[in-house]
Amino acid sequence: MAEKGNAGLVAIIVFGNVVIMLCGLALFAETIWATTDPYYVYPVLGVTGKDDVFAGGWIGIFCGFSFFLLAVYGIVSALKGSRTMLMVYLVLMMIVYIFECASCITSFTHRDYMINSNVIKMQMLQRFAEDSSAGNEITNFWKRIMLEKSCCGVDGPKDWIDYSSTFRNKYNESDAPWPFWCCTRDANFQILNKQACRIGLKSYLFTSGCFEHIGHAIDSYTWGISWFGFAILMWTMLVMFVTMYHYFTM
């Protein structure tokens, strides 16, 4: 091995690829977690047409597993001192590198669009209680998140009063100023006091908005897909530079 290249460079390449291998497995697991949508926010992104956060996740799954396999191959190539194997390693790693760049950029740019309370609010006002497949998805989403997170609307209950909406067109404000999913409930999920909720008594109405919870979910996905992926790319670039230098000095 000493005749075929600098032993110190080989050790650095092996160490670098061990890190890539472990990070590849972590990225693989992280992107699988994101694409399974544990926070169930896909309807919000899908109906808006900005579900490429998940598309980036699927690319990330491929890239994570590819990084793992190529890192193993890179370690074998460096230890054997084969110029041909190192060249194949560099070419394949560059291809995966480009795909991972696409994954990071796609997820991050679409995340920027969705982390906007006005966009999500407009969607909610238009789609909630709408008689369509998209409307059913958004309605079920908001029912679930308002109940689970004890919140109401995007910024608060006043969203349903201050703006025109499909819900307001269907229900008179005096009868239902906001969806009754905004009302506090007992342990059996029964409304504590519908009349008190209707007139807006704070003890019987969820007064905080749901935007924080939605934004947290999208941010969590984006961190795993984009920011962690970007960190792997930076490390991989350094390892590739060292490997190129080793290739040309063998």
PyMOL commands that set and color helices and strands:
alter all, ss='L'
color gray80, all
select helices_A, chain A and resi 7-35+42-48+52-80+83-114+117-127+133-148+159-162+166-170+180-182+194-199+202-204+211-248
alter helices_A, ss='H'
color red, helices_A
deselect
rebuild
show_as cartoon
